[in-house]
Amino acid sequence: MGIVNVTPDSFSDGGAFFDSQAAIDHARRLIDDGAEILDVGGESTRPGAPDVSADEELRRVLPLIEALRGSGVPISVDTSKPAVMRAALAAGACIVNDVYALRQSGAAEVVADSDCGVVLMHMQGTPRTMQEAPRYTDVIDEVGAFLRERRAVLVALGVAADRIAVDPGFGFGKTAAHNWTLLARLAELDLEGAPILAGVSRKSMLGQATGRPVTERLAASAAAAVIAVQNGARILRVHDVAATRDALAVLHAVNDAP
């Protein structure tokens, strides 16, 4: 899943693709690099990020979705707003990726009324507050229980279980220690067979481990992606598609060795 942020303030590439044509060109490069899904977002969810209106978010993402809907690659919209979900699906998106796990009023109904795929993410708090003092008694048990409960809510609304993926939410209301525990123990989350999406690309946990700034975390991101797949992830949300595919090609070659 290649990341396309149409925002001025995302933590890694904020502003780089804020212009619609720049975002379209970037998305096409990700496809050429081997992206199998494009994740388009118009609102930053970095720690402390300000809110963006639905109208502004739509102004940012709809031109990109419309331009890419014939690309042959599924388009995911990274949003928590029901109005944005609805308009993006109508414009050609086919996946909703929601950091709030469809907890905003009306969001679950938008997904239930469509045939789209959905990614439910765990977040403690909100983007404004999530990194102030994250606390867990047992991060594996609590994240797993939350994701199972949100998945059950959707299934009860008539959403087929095979349309639902889950994301433990690396960096969303978690300390570095929480993040490393989740990465090491992904297989223990007990998600009842739901595919796991892992989004560790360029995250601050990697900076803390390596001492490198966000622009120099390619090797760390690729290593974390390989570990995530080894531990059960089936979807990787990444900035650097080509490098991640190369790292996974090595993993697959090792796994396939006689």
N, C-alpha and C positions, 0 to 999 in steps of 0.2 A: 504494500500500500504506500504509494508515493504521496508525500505531503505537499500541498499547494496552499500556502497561506496568503490570502489577499487582504493583508492587514498592515498597518504602519508600525505595529508594536509587538509582534510575536517575539518570543525570547531568543530565537535563533536567527531567523531571517526576516524579521519585521521590516517592512518597507521595501525589501528587495524586489518583490513581485506585486506591489500595491497597484501598479498600473495594469489595466486589464490585458493589454497586449503582451506585457512582460510575463504575466501569469500564464497566459495561453502558451507562449513560447516555452516557458519552463515546464509546463505540464506535458507538452509534446516531447521535450527532451527526456522527461521521466519515463514516458512510454517507450521511447527509443532505447532507454537504458534497461527496460524490462519490467517496468511497473505493471502489475496485473489489476490494480485498483488505484484510482486517484481519489484522495481525500481533500476536498475543497472546504476551506474555512474562512469566514469573514469576520470573526471576533476572536481576539487573543484570549487564551485561558491561562496565560502565565500568572505566577503569583502576583497579586496586587493589581491585576488588569482591570481597567474601568469597563463599565457596561457599555454596550453598543445597541442602538435602537434596532428594531426589526427592519425598518425601512432602510437604514444605512447598511445593515448586513446584507439585505437583498440586493441593494445597489452594487455591492462588492461581488457577490457570488453568482448572481443570475447570468451576467454576460459570459462568464467563464463556463458555467454548466452548459449553457446553450451552444457555445462554441465547440465544446468537447463531446457533446452527446452522440455524435456520429463517429467517434474515435475508435470504437470497438472495445474500449476498456470501461468497465463499470465505474460509475461516479458515485462517491460517497459525499454527503454533505455533513460537515462537522458543525453541529448547531444544537442548541437546547430550546430554541423558540418554535412552538408549534406553527406559527405563521410562516416562518422560514422553511421549516420542514415541508409544509404543504406546497409552497410555491416551488421549492427546489425539486421535489418529486415530479410536479407537473412539467417542469422545464427539462427533465431528463435524468435527474439523479435516481439511483435505485437502491441506495443504502443510506440510512440515518445513523450517524455516529454521535452519540450524545454523552457528554461528560457528566450530566446529571442523571443519566439512566432513565430518562423519560419521567422524571418526577415533577416537571413543570405542568401546571394545569392544562389538560387537553393534549399533551404530547403523546401519551400512550395511545390515545384514540386515533391520532393521525396515522400512526404506524398500523394499528389494527384495521383501519379502514382502507389500507393499501396492500400491495403485495410485496413491499420492499423488504430488504434485509435490514438488520439493526444491530448496532454494537452498543451494549450497556456497560458503562464504565463506573467503577467505584471512585468516589471522591469524598473525603471527610471535610466538611465545611463548604466554602464557596471559593472561587478563584481569588477573591479579595482577601479572604481570611485563612485559607487552607494551610498555609505554612507557618502560622503564628505559633501554634503549640500542638502539633498532632500527637495524639495519645491512643494507644491500644493496649488492651490486656493481652491479646493474642492476635497479631495482625493477620495470620493465615485464616484462623477461624472466623474473624469478623468480616474480612473482605469476602471470603467464600460465602458466608451466610447472607450478606447483603446481595451479592450477585445472584444467588439462587432465589432469593425472595423477589427480586425485580424480574427475573426470568419467569417465575411463577405467575406474577401479575399479568404479564403479557400473554402467557399461554391461556390464562383464564379469560382473557379478552378475545381469544380465538386466533392468536398468532401462532403459527406452526413453530414447534421447537427448532426445526432445522433452518429457520430464518434468523435465529438469534445467536450472536457471538457475544463474548464478554471480555472485558478489559480490566485488569486489577488496578489500573490507574497509577502507574509509576510517577512519583513526584506530585501527586494530587492529594494533599493532606497527609504526607508521609515524610519522615526523616530519611536520611540516607540509609540508616540501619534498617528501617522498615522496608525500603526499596530492595536492599540486598537480600533480605530474608525472603521477600516475595519472589525475586528472580531465582534464588537458589531452590525454592520449594514450590514452584508453580504447580507441579504435579500433585501437590497435597491440597489444592484448593477445593477439591470435591465439587466440581461444577456440573455433574450429571451429564457429561459428554458434550457440553457446549464448547465450541471452538474458542480458544484463547487468543485474543489479540494482544500483542506486547508493543508498547510504545516507549522505548528507552533511548531512541536516537537523540544524541547530543545533550541529554538531560544533565542536570546539575550533579547528580550522583556520580556521573562519569568524571566530571570536573573535580569533584572532591577526591576521587580515587587517583586521578592522574596529575592533578595540579594544572591542567590545561584549560584555556578559555574555550568558550563555546565554538569558536571557529576552528579549533584544532582537536576535535574529538572524533574524527573519522575512524581511526583505528579502534578506539575504545567502543564506539557505537557498533562497529562490525563484530567485535568480540562479544559484546553483550547480546547482540542479535543471535549469534551462534549458540550462546548459552541458553537463551530463551527457547530456541527451537529444540535443543537437546532436552530441555525440561518440560516440553509439552506445548509451546506456542505454535499456532498454525497460521497466524497472520502477523506480519511485522509492519508497523507503521514507521516509515523511515524517511529521512531527508535525502540520503545518498543511496539510490537504488542500485547503481552498477556495482559499487563496492560491496554492498550487502549481498548481492547475488553471487559475486565472486567468493565471498567468505562462505556462503552456504554451499557453493559448488564443491569447495574443499571438504566441508563436513559430509556432504552426500557421497563424495568419492571414498572417504574413509569408511563410512557406514556400509558402502557397497563392496568393499574390498573382500576378496575370498579369504 
